Amino acid sequence: MTEQQPTAGEDDIIRVDQTDKRSMVPFIAAAVVAVIVLIAIVLGGVLSPAEKNVTDADRISAAIRNFVEGANRTGTVPAPGTGCAGFDAARSPLAGQSGAGKSVELRKIDNPMVDGDKGKATVTTKADGTETTTTWNLSRSGDKWLVCA
């Protein structure tokens, strides 16, 4: 048997120069920036919560959606908590479209407008294959918008 002779460089010791000094400054700077960003996000959420960013037009649209969904769910117009005091079901914006197992589909809400405690919107609904576009009147009661007939 022949013994293998070590080749040059195989048994050489590799020396690693570890004399260079590394700085912690970039890591500390990155941590400081991350903390500043987190503080800004938390302060933004506290000082300007999302529920304060809801406009009256958004509230009117939500009231109309609640009115239609309530009418579909309960079969009564108006569903409890969605209509003004003294609501006249015969003059309802859904008169003839809802009730007796009919389902009304809310297609579109356009031009929600606010004038003090009164509001209007042009609403397109669909029931039994017929699309109807009418102007709905709303009234603010406290912090809630209600559909009026």
OpenMM code with the backbone's topology and positions (N, CA, C; nanometers):
from openmm import Vec3, app, unit

residues = "MET THR GLU GLN GLN PRO THR ALA GLY GLU ASP ASP ILE ILE ARG VAL ASP GLN THR ASP LYS ARG SER MET VAL PRO PHE ILE ALA ALA ALA VAL VAL ALA VAL ILE VAL LEU ILE ALA ILE VAL LEU GLY GLY VAL LEU SER PRO ALA GLU LYS ASN VAL THR ASP ALA ASP ARG ILE SER ALA ALA ILE ARG ASN PHE VAL GLU GLY ALA ASN ARG THR GLY THR VAL PRO ALA PRO GLY THR GLY CYS ALA GLY PHE ASP ALA ALA ARG SER PRO LEU ALA GLY GLN SER GLY ALA GLY LYS SER VAL GLU LEU ARG LYS ILE ASP ASN PRO MET VAL ASP GLY ASP LYS GLY LYS ALA THR VAL THR THR LYS ALA ASP GLY THR GLU THR THR THR THR TRP ASN LEU SER ARG SER GLY ASP LYS TRP LEU VAL CYS ALA".split()
positions = [
    Vec3(0.0829, -0.1167, 0.0000),
    Vec3(0.0000, 0.0000, 0.0000),
    Vec3(0.0871, 0.1227, 0.0000),
    Vec3(0.0368, 0.2091, -0.0690),
    Vec3(0.1134, 0.3326, -0.0732),
    Vec3(0.0448, 0.4362, 0.0121),
    Vec3(0.1216, 0.5065, 0.0804),
    Vec3(0.0690, 0.6148, 0.1623),
    Vec3(0.0631, 0.7424, 0.0808),
    Vec3(-0.0455, 0.8134, 0.1010),
    Vec3(-0.0545, 0.9390, 0.0277),
    Vec3(0.0216, 1.0448, 0.1040),
    Vec3(0.0964, 1.1144, 0.0310),
    Vec3(0.1733, 1.2227, 0.0900),
    Vec3(0.0863, 1.3483, 0.0904),
    Vec3(0.0800, 1.4176, 0.1983),
    Vec3(0.0020, 1.5407, 0.2007),
    Vec3(0.0547, 1.6397, 0.0968),
    Vec3(-0.0356, 1.6996, 0.0280),
    Vec3(0.0051, 1.7976, -0.0717),
    Vec3(0.0259, 1.9302, -0.0031),
    Vec3(0.1008, 2.0110, -0.0694),
    Vec3(0.1330, 2.1417, -0.0119),
    Vec3(0.0048, 2.2224, 0.0046),
    Vec3(-0.0129, 2.2828, 0.1176),
    Vec3(-0.1274, 2.3674, 0.1436),
    Vec3(-0.2426, 2.2959, 0.2104),
    Vec3(-0.2432, 2.1643, 0.2089),
    Vec3(-0.3532, 2.0910, 0.2685),
    Vec3(-0.3487, 2.0970, 0.4196),
    Vec3(-0.2314, 2.0912, 0.4739),
    Vec3(-0.2164, 2.0969, 0.6193),
    Vec3(-0.1800, 2.2355, 0.6685),
    Vec3(-0.1758, 2.3312, 0.5775),
    Vec3(-0.1408, 2.4662, 0.6198),
    Vec3(-0.2519, 2.5233, 0.7056),
    Vec3(-0.2152, 2.5952, 0.8018),
    Vec3(-0.3103, 2.6597, 0.8910),
    Vec3(-0.3543, 2.7906, 0.8265),
    Vec3(-0.4840, 2.8067, 0.8204),
    Vec3(-0.5376, 2.9295, 0.7642),
    Vec3(-0.5625, 3.0254, 0.8785),
    Vec3(-0.5045, 3.1385, 0.8673),
    Vec3(-0.5184, 3.2383, 0.9724),
    Vec3(-0.6211, 3.3432, 0.9267),
    Vec3(-0.7141, 3.3714, 1.0154),
    Vec3(-0.8164, 3.4706, 0.9880),
    Vec3(-0.7818, 3.5956, 1.0654),
    Vec3(-0.7742, 3.7050, 0.9929),
    Vec3(-0.7419, 3.8309, 1.0569),
    Vec3(-0.8688, 3.8886, 1.1193),
    Vec3(-0.8735, 3.8935, 1.2499),
    Vec3(-0.9895, 3.9444, 1.3210),
    Vec3(-0.9588, 4.0762, 1.3908),
    Vec3(-0.8701, 4.1492, 1.3328),
    Vec3(-0.8314, 4.2747, 1.3975),
    Vec3(-0.9211, 4.3913, 1.3581),
    Vec3(-1.0056, 4.3734, 1.2503),
    Vec3(-1.0911, 4.4860, 1.2127),
    Vec3(-1.2012, 4.5043, 1.3176),
    Vec3(-1.2314, 4.6278, 1.3440),
    Vec3(-1.3314, 4.6612, 1.4459),
    Vec3(-1.4641, 4.6876, 1.3764),
    Vec3(-1.5693, 4.6233, 1.4211),
    Vec3(-1.7020, 4.6458, 1.3663),
    Vec3(-1.7796, 4.7349, 1.4611),
    Vec3(-1.8641, 4.8182, 1.4023),
    Vec3(-1.9366, 4.9160, 1.4809),
    Vec3(-2.0810, 4.8709, 1.5021),
    Vec3(-2.1361, 4.9042, 1.6148),
    Vec3(-2.2760, 4.8753, 1.6458),
    Vec3(-2.3677, 4.9892, 1.6011),
    Vec3(-2.3115, 5.0976, 1.5530),
    Vec3(-2.3879, 5.2168, 1.5183),
    Vec3(-2.4997, 5.1860, 1.4171),
    Vec3(-2.4771, 5.1125, 1.3055),
    Vec3(-2.5878, 5.0873, 1.2117),
    Vec3(-2.7033, 5.0093, 1.2756),
    Vec3(-2.6739, 4.9156, 1.3620),
    Vec3(-2.7779, 4.8369, 1.4274),
    Vec3(-2.8581, 4.9220, 1.5254),
    Vec3(-2.7894, 5.0064, 1.5988),
    Vec3(-2.8576, 5.0952, 1.6929),
    Vec3(-2.9433, 5.1959, 1.6170),
    Vec3(-2.8923, 5.2492, 1.5070),
    Vec3(-2.9693, 5.3452, 1.4265),
    Vec3(-3.0952, 5.2790, 1.3703),
    Vec3(-3.0841, 5.1568, 1.3226),
    Vec3(-3.2004, 5.0857, 1.2694),
    Vec3(-3.3039, 5.0616, 1.3792),
    Vec3(-3.2590, 5.0270, 1.4986),
    Vec3(-3.3511, 5.0044, 1.6096),
    Vec3(-3.4222, 5.1342, 1.6482),
    Vec3(-3.3508, 5.2454, 1.6486),
    Vec3(-3.4100, 5.3747, 1.6825),
    Vec3(-3.5163, 5.4128, 1.5789),
    Vec3(-3.4850, 5.3929, 1.4497),
    Vec3(-3.5810, 5.4246, 1.3444),
    Vec3(-3.7063, 5.3372, 1.3588),
    Vec3(-3.6887, 5.2086, 1.3886),
    Vec3(-3.8030, 5.1191, 1.4053),
    Vec3(-3.8906, 5.1633, 1.5227),
    Vec3(-3.8305, 5.2044, 1.6315),
    Vec3(-3.9062, 5.2513, 1.7484),
    Vec3(-3.9820, 5.3793, 1.7138),
    Vec3(-3.9204, 5.4702, 1.6395),
    Vec3(-3.9867, 5.5954, 1.6008),
    Vec3(-4.1075, 5.5658, 1.5124),
    Vec3(-4.0928, 5.4737, 1.4179),
    Vec3(-4.2039, 5.4372, 1.3295),
    Vec3(-4.3179, 5.3756, 1.4114),
    Vec3(-4.2879, 5.2871, 1.5035),
    Vec3(-4.3913, 5.2262, 1.5875),
    Vec3(-4.4641, 5.3306, 1.6720),
    Vec3(-4.3912, 5.4246, 1.7280),
    Vec3(-4.4528, 5.5304, 1.8082),
    Vec3(-4.5447, 5.6151, 1.7206),
    Vec3(-4.5019, 5.6463, 1.5976),
    Vec3(-4.5844, 5.7253, 1.5064),
    Vec3(-4.7135, 5.6514, 1.4715),
    Vec3(-4.7051, 5.5221, 1.4502),
    Vec3(-4.8250, 5.4428, 1.4178),
    Vec3(-4.9216, 5.4416, 1.5353),
    Vec3(-4.8724, 5.4203, 1.6549),
    Vec3(-4.9578, 5.4172, 1.7739),
    Vec3(-5.0214, 5.5540, 1.7974),
    Vec3(-4.9440, 5.6607, 1.7866),
    Vec3(-4.9994, 5.7947, 1.8059),
    Vec3(-5.1032, 5.8275, 1.6989),
    Vec3(-5.0790, 5.7862, 1.5757),
    Vec3(-5.1758, 5.8081, 1.4685),
    Vec3(-5.3072, 5.7386, 1.4972),
    Vec3(-5.3016, 5.6178, 1.5486),
    Vec3(-5.4233, 5.5432, 1.5818),
    Vec3(-5.4985, 5.6040, 1.6987),
    Vec3(-5.4256, 5.6562, 1.7969),
    Vec3(-5.4888, 5.7148, 1.9152),
    Vec3(-5.5478, 5.8525, 1.8835),
    Vec3(-5.4742, 5.9335, 1.8101),
    Vec3(-5.5186, 6.0703, 1.7837),
    Vec3(-5.6213, 6.0800, 1.6709),
    Vec3(-5.6261, 5.9814, 1.5835),
    Vec3(-5.7203, 5.9857, 1.4712),
    Vec3(-5.7770, 5.8470, 1.4454),
    Vec3(-5.8618, 5.7966, 1.5361),
    Vec3(-5.9175, 5.6628, 1.5162),
    Vec3(-6.0062, 5.6572, 1.3928),
    Vec3(-6.0184, 5.5404, 1.3353),
    Vec3(-6.0918, 5.5213, 1.2093),
    Vec3(-6.2384, 5.5622, 1.2212),
    Vec3(-6.3012, 5.5395, 1.3362),
    Vec3(-6.4431, 5.5737, 1.3467),
    Vec3(-6.4667, 5.7234, 1.3391),
    Vec3(-6.3645, 5.8047, 1.3631),
    Vec3(-6.3800, 5.9493, 1.3497),
    Vec3(-6.3658, 5.9931, 1.2044),
    Vec3(-6.3187, 5.9052, 1.1180),
    Vec3(-6.2996, 5.9382, 0.9781),
    Vec3(-6.4225, 5.9063, 0.8936),
    Vec3(-6.5312, 5.8664, 0.9553),
    Vec3(-6.6530, 5.8326, 0.8834),
    Vec3(-6.7308, 5.9618, 0.8578),
    Vec3(-6.7656, 5.9848, 0.7324),
    Vec3(-6.8376, 6.1071, 0.6956),
    Vec3(-6.9887, 6.0858, 0.7087),
    Vec3(-7.0628, 6.1961, 0.7025),
    Vec3(-7.2087, 6.1855, 0.7057),
    Vec3(-7.2593, 6.1108, 0.5829),
    Vec3(-7.1927, 6.1267, 0.4698),
    Vec3(-7.2322, 6.0526, 0.3490),
    Vec3(-7.2175, 5.9021, 0.3717),
    Vec3(-7.1101, 5.8619, 0.4409),
    Vec3(-7.0918, 5.7201, 0.4745),
    Vec3(-7.2018, 5.6722, 0.5690),
    Vec3(-7.2390, 5.7567, 0.6638),
    Vec3(-7.3446, 5.7188, 0.7588),
    Vec3(-7.4809, 5.7078, 0.6894),
    Vec3(-7.5072, 5.7970, 0.5947),
    Vec3(-7.6319, 5.7898, 0.5186),
    Vec3(-7.6360, 5.6599, 0.4385),
    Vec3(-7.5258, 5.6275, 0.3726),
    Vec3(-7.5198, 5.5025, 0.2950),
    Vec3(-7.5407, 5.3814, 0.3843),
    Vec3(-7.4813, 5.3840, 0.5030),
    Vec3(-7.4978, 5.2723, 0.5976),
    Vec3(-7.6435, 5.2620, 0.6441),
    Vec3(-7.7090, 5.3766, 0.6671),
    Vec3(-7.8491, 5.3749, 0.7101),
    Vec3(-7.9381, 5.3159, 0.6008),
    Vec3(-7.9099, 5.3484, 0.4768),
    Vec3(-7.9887, 5.2940, 0.3658),
    Vec3(-7.9674, 5.1431, 0.3550),
    Vec3(-7.8420, 5.0990, 0.3659),
    Vec3(-7.8132, 4.9545, 0.3624),
    Vec3(-7.8839, 4.8826, 0.4773),
    Vec3(-7.8797, 4.9399, 0.5966),
    Vec3(-7.9466, 4.8785, 0.7122),
    Vec3(-8.0975, 4.8715, 0.6902),
    Vec3(-8.1554, 4.9747, 0.6304),
    Vec3(-8.2994, 4.9780, 0.6034),
    Vec3(-8.3383, 4.8635, 0.5094),
    Vec3(-8.2642, 4.8492, 0.3990),
    Vec3(-8.2956, 4.7449, 0.3005),
    Vec3(-8.2715, 4.6059, 0.3596),
    Vec3(-8.1574, 4.5870, 0.4273),
    Vec3(-8.1288, 4.4566, 0.4878),
    Vec3(-8.2315, 4.4221, 0.5947),
    Vec3(-8.2721, 4.5210, 0.6740),
    Vec3(-8.3732, 4.4981, 0.7772),
    Vec3(-8.5077, 4.4603, 0.7168),
    Vec3(-8.5443, 4.5263, 0.6067),
    Vec3(-8.6700, 4.4935, 0.5396),
    Vec3(-8.6644, 4.3516, 0.4830),
    Vec3(-8.5511, 4.3127, 0.4284),
    Vec3(-8.5363, 4.1763, 0.3748),
    Vec3(-8.5413, 4.0716, 0.4863),
    Vec3(-8.4787, 4.1035, 0.5991),
    Vec3(-8.4705, 4.0087, 0.7104),
    Vec3(-8.6039, 3.9925, 0.7819),
    Vec3(-8.6688, 4.1051, 0.8096),
    Vec3(-8.7896, 4.0993, 0.8922),
    Vec3(-8.9179, 4.0953, 0.8106),
    Vec3(-8.9120, 4.1397, 0.6876),
    Vec3(-9.0323, 4.1447, 0.6048),
    Vec3(-9.1214, 4.2629, 0.6375),
    Vec3(-9.0765, 4.3503, 0.7273),
    Vec3(-9.1540, 4.4696, 0.7618),
    Vec3(-9.0784, 4.5940, 0.7190),
    Vec3(-9.1554, 4.6960, 0.6799),
    Vec3(-9.0956, 4.8234, 0.6423),
    Vec3(-9.1563, 4.9300, 0.7298),
    Vec3(-9.0814, 5.0008, 0.8077),
    Vec3(-8.9373, 4.9862, 0.8237),
    Vec3(-8.9049, 4.8795, 0.9279),
    Vec3(-8.7881, 4.8205, 0.9141),
    Vec3(-8.7413, 4.7287, 1.0182),
    Vec3(-8.7142, 4.8120, 1.1433),
    Vec3(-8.7295, 4.7524, 1.2602),
    Vec3(-8.7087, 4.8284, 1.3841),
    Vec3(-8.5745, 4.9009, 1.3861),
    Vec3(-8.5805, 5.0288, 1.4207),
    Vec3(-8.4594, 5.1086, 1.4354),
    Vec3(-8.4042, 5.1651, 1.3068),
    Vec3(-8.4782, 5.1537, 1.1948),
    Vec3(-8.4260, 5.2052, 1.0683),
    Vec3(-8.5104, 5.3172, 1.0094),
    Vec3(-8.6297, 5.3404, 1.0637),
    Vec3(-8.7188, 5.4421, 1.0088),
    Vec3(-8.7415, 5.5564, 1.1054),
    Vec3(-8.7772, 5.6718, 1.0497),
    Vec3(-8.8071, 5.7911, 1.1300),
    Vec3(-8.9348, 5.7697, 1.2112),
    Vec3(-8.9525, 5.8534, 1.3117),
    Vec3(-9.0774, 5.8522, 1.3878),
    Vec3(-9.1891, 5.8950, 1.2929),
    Vec3(-9.3011, 5.8283, 1.3004),
    Vec3(-9.4132, 5.8604, 1.2133),
    Vec3(-9.3936, 5.8110, 1.0707),
    Vec3(-9.3129, 5.7095, 1.0529),
    Vec3(-9.2851, 5.6549, 0.9193),
    Vec3(-9.4132, 5.6016, 0.8577),
    Vec3(-9.4434, 5.6423, 0.7354),
    Vec3(-9.5635, 5.5982, 0.6641),
    Vec3(-9.5225, 5.4897, 0.5641),
    Vec3(-9.5574, 5.3645, 0.5952),
    Vec3(-9.5163, 5.2518, 0.5107),
    Vec3(-9.5715, 5.2636, 0.3689),
    Vec3(-9.6831, 5.3302, 0.3515),
    Vec3(-9.7413, 5.3457, 0.2179),
    Vec3(-9.6563, 5.4379, 0.1312),
    Vec3(-9.5832, 5.5288, 0.1946),
    Vec3(-9.4971, 5.6218, 0.1214),
    Vec3(-9.3512, 5.5790, 0.1273),
    Vec3(-9.3254, 5.4591, 0.1738),
    Vec3(-9.1887, 5.4072, 0.1879),
    Vec3(-9.1165, 5.4034, 0.0537),
    Vec3(-8.9858, 5.4252, 0.0543),
    Vec3(-8.9101, 5.4132, -0.0701),
    Vec3(-8.9126, 5.2699, -0.1250),
    Vec3(-8.9494, 5.1737, -0.0416),
    Vec3(-8.9592, 5.0340, -0.0858),
    Vec3(-9.1043, 4.9899, -0.1051),
    Vec3(-9.1975, 5.0850, -0.1058),
    Vec3(-9.3394, 5.0503, -0.1196),
    Vec3(-9.3613, 4.9715, -0.2490),
    Vec3(-9.4250, 4.8580, -0.2360),
    Vec3(-9.4518, 4.7726, -0.3503),
    Vec3(-9.3377, 4.6803, -0.3884),
    Vec3(-9.2193, 4.7034, -0.3349),
    Vec3(-9.1041, 4.6201, -0.3692),
    Vec3(-9.0767, 4.5131, -0.2658),
    Vec3(-9.1054, 4.5421, -0.1409),
    Vec3(-9.0690, 4.4481, -0.0343),
    Vec3(-9.1941, 4.3866, 0.0261),
    Vec3(-9.1719, 4.2901, 0.1127),
    Vec3(-9.2817, 4.2230, 0.1812),
    Vec3(-9.3263, 4.0994, 0.1060),
    Vec3(-9.4058, 4.0196, 0.1678),
    Vec3(-9.4610, 3.8958, 0.1097),
    Vec3(-9.3520, 3.8088, 0.0488),
    Vec3(-9.2415, 3.7968, 0.1177),
    Vec3(-9.1340, 3.7076, 0.0734),
    Vec3(-9.0469, 3.7648, -0.0366),
    Vec3(-9.0699, 3.8890, -0.0765),
    Vec3(-8.9870, 3.9509, -0.1800),
    Vec3(-8.8562, 3.9992, -0.1182),
    Vec3(-8.7505, 3.9813, -0.1914),
    Vec3(-8.6203, 4.0294, -0.1474),
    Vec3(-8.5810, 4.1481, -0.2343),
    Vec3(-8.5335, 4.2530, -0.1714),
    Vec3(-8.4917, 4.3735, -0.2422),
    Vec3(-8.3398, 4.3768, -0.2434),
    Vec3(-8.2844, 4.4006, -0.3604),
    Vec3(-8.1387, 4.4110, -0.3747),
    Vec3(-8.1023, 4.5583, -0.3885),
    Vec3(-8.0116, 4.6032, -0.3054),
    Vec3(-7.9629, 4.7402, -0.3126),
    Vec3(-7.8553, 4.7451, -0.4201),
    Vec3(-7.8800, 4.8176, -0.5271),
    Vec3(-7.7880, 4.8205, -0.6406),
    Vec3(-7.6863, 4.9343, -0.6302),
    Vec3(-7.7354, 5.0552, -0.5944),
    Vec3(-7.6453, 5.1694, -0.5978),
    Vec3(-7.6987, 5.2813, -0.5093),
    Vec3(-7.6061, 5.3535, -0.4461),
    Vec3(-7.6398, 5.4729, -0.3687),
    Vec3(-7.5568, 5.5865, -0.4268),
    Vec3(-7.6255, 5.6880, -0.4809),
    Vec3(-7.5564, 5.8012, -0.5430),
    Vec3(-7.5882, 5.9310, -0.4706),
    Vec3(-7.4962, 6.0224, -0.4779),
    Vec3(-7.5141, 6.1606, -0.4312),
    Vec3(-7.5717, 6.1748, -0.2915),
    Vec3(-7.5150, 6.1079, -0.1904),
    Vec3(-7.5658, 6.1334, -0.0552),
    Vec3(-7.5335, 6.2780, -0.0165),
    Vec3(-7.6363, 6.3529, 0.0224),
    Vec3(-7.6198, 6.4935, 0.0583),
    Vec3(-7.6746, 6.5187, 0.1979),
    Vec3(-7.6104, 6.6098, 0.2684),
    Vec3(-7.6513, 6.6433, 0.4040),
    Vec3(-7.6801, 6.7927, 0.4112),
    Vec3(-7.7906, 6.8266, 0.4738),
    Vec3(-7.8267, 6.9655, 0.5000),
    Vec3(-7.8742, 6.9718, 0.6443),
    Vec3(-7.7831, 6.9960, 0.7354),
    Vec3(-7.8154, 6.9968, 0.8779),
    Vec3(-7.8501, 6.8568, 0.9257),
    Vec3(-7.9733, 6.8405, 0.9763),
    Vec3(-8.0184, 6.7095, 1.0241),
    Vec3(-8.1013, 6.6354, 0.9193),
    Vec3(-8.1029, 6.6846, 0.7986),
    Vec3(-8.1761, 6.6203, 0.6895),
    Vec3(-8.0751, 6.5717, 0.5857),
    Vec3(-8.1101, 6.4620, 0.5202),
    Vec3(-8.0227, 6.4078, 0.4174),
    Vec3(-8.1026, 6.3486, 0.3038),
    Vec3(-8.0365, 6.3334, 0.1888),
    Vec3(-8.0989, 6.2745, 0.0706),
    Vec3(-7.9953, 6.1897, 0.0001),
    Vec3(-8.0442, 6.0916, -0.0745),
    Vec3(-7.9580, 6.0112, -0.1597),
    Vec3(-8.0423, 5.9527, -0.2711),
    Vec3(-7.9810, 5.9358, -0.3869),
    Vec3(-8.0474, 5.8699, -0.4982),
    Vec3(-8.0128, 5.7219, -0.4893),
    Vec3(-8.1153, 5.6377, -0.4733),
    Vec3(-8.0946, 5.4957, -0.4454),
    Vec3(-8.1580, 5.4120, -0.5565),
    Vec3(-8.0810, 5.3153, -0.6041),
    Vec3(-8.1316, 5.2209, -0.7038),
    Vec3(-8.1458, 5.0846, -0.6386),
    Vec3(-8.2673, 5.0293, -0.6446),
    Vec3(-8.2954, 4.8966, -0.5885),
    Vec3(-8.3508, 4.8078, -0.6990),
    Vec3(-8.3456, 4.6777, -0.6731),
    Vec3(-8.3994, 4.5813, -0.7694),
    Vec3(-8.4805, 4.4779, -0.6944),
    Vec3(-8.6027, 4.4560, -0.7415),
    Vec3(-8.6909, 4.3552, -0.6820),
    Vec3(-8.7730, 4.2932, -0.7942),
    Vec3(-8.7857, 4.1632, -0.7930),
    Vec3(-8.8609, 4.0900, -0.8958),
    Vec3(-8.8161, 4.1268, -1.0371),
    Vec3(-8.6856, 4.1493, -1.0545),
    Vec3(-8.6320, 4.1798, -1.1873),
    Vec3(-8.6520, 4.3226, -1.2324),
    Vec3(-8.7152, 4.4052, -1.1508),
    Vec3(-8.7402, 4.5445, -1.1871),
    Vec3(-8.6490, 4.6354, -1.1056),
    Vec3(-8.5753, 4.7217, -1.1761),
    Vec3(-8.4866, 4.8163, -1.1103),
    Vec3(-8.5596, 4.9488, -1.0941),
    Vec3(-8.5492, 5.0069, -0.9760),
    Vec3(-8.6169, 5.1320, -0.9452),
    Vec3(-8.5165, 5.2299, -0.8865),
    Vec3(-8.5180, 5.3528, -0.9369),
    Vec3(-8.4312, 5.4578, -0.8835),
    Vec3(-8.5183, 5.5683, -0.8257),
    Vec3(-8.4987, 5.5983, -0.6970),
    Vec3(-8.5768, 5.7027, -0.6301),
    Vec3(-8.4849, 5.7829, -0.5382),
    Vec3(-8.5341, 5.8976, -0.4959),
    Vec3(-8.4619, 5.9794, -0.3993),
    Vec3(-8.5147, 5.9460, -0.2606),
    Vec3(-8.4247, 5.9056, -0.1738),
    Vec3(-8.4620, 5.8707, -0.0367),
    Vec3(-8.4320, 5.9890, 0.0536),
    Vec3(-8.5211, 6.0145, 0.1474),
    Vec3(-8.5030, 6.1205, 0.2469),
    Vec3(-8.4662, 6.0566, 0.3799),
    Vec3(-8.3727, 6.1207, 0.4479),
    Vec3(-8.3277, 6.0706, 0.5772),
    Vec3(-8.3259, 6.1835, 0.6778),
    Vec3(-8.3264, 6.1462, 0.8033),
    Vec3(-8.3212, 6.2432, 0.9115),
    Vec3(-8.2249, 6.1919, 1.0177),
    Vec3(-8.1504, 6.2859, 1.0749),
    Vec3(-8.0564, 6.2479, 1.1811),
    Vec3(-8.1287, 6.2506, 1.3140),
    Vec3(-8.1147, 6.1411, 1.3887),
    Vec3(-8.1723, 6.1314, 1.5220),
    Vec3(-8.0571, 6.0996, 1.6164),
    Vec3(-8.0088, 6.2024, 1.6844),
    Vec3(-7.8895, 6.1844, 1.7679),
    Vec3(-7.7684, 6.1670, 1.6772),
    Vec3(-7.7021, 6.0529, 1.6885),
    Vec3(-7.5863, 6.0263, 1.6018),
    Vec3(-7.6197, 5.9226, 1.4942),
    Vec3(-7.7481, 5.8965, 1.4741),
    Vec3(-7.7924, 5.7924, 1.3827),
    Vec3(-7.8797, 5.8525, 1.2727),
    Vec3(-7.8627, 5.8044, 1.1494),
    Vec3(-7.9462, 5.8460, 1.0383),
    Vec3(-8.0580, 5.7437, 1.0186),
    Vec3(-8.1808, 5.7938, 0.9971),
    Vec3(-8.2979, 5.7095, 0.9775),
    Vec3(-8.3663, 5.7455, 0.8462),
    Vec3(-8.4217, 5.6459, 0.7804),
    Vec3(-8.4933, 5.6664, 0.6541),
    Vec3(-8.6340, 5.7187, 0.6860),
    Vec3(-8.6759, 5.8216, 0.6104),
    Vec3(-8.8085, 5.8807, 0.6312),
    Vec3(-8.8930, 5.8588, 0.5060),
    Vec3(-9.0246, 5.8542, 0.5260),
    Vec3(-9.1151, 5.8392, 0.4122),
    Vec3(-9.1932, 5.9660, 0.3923),
] * unit.nanometer
topology = app.Topology()
chain = topology.addChain("A")
for resn in residues:
    res = topology.addResidue(resn, chain)
    for name in ("N", "CA", "C"):
        topology.addAtom(name, app.Element.getBySymbol(name[0]), res)
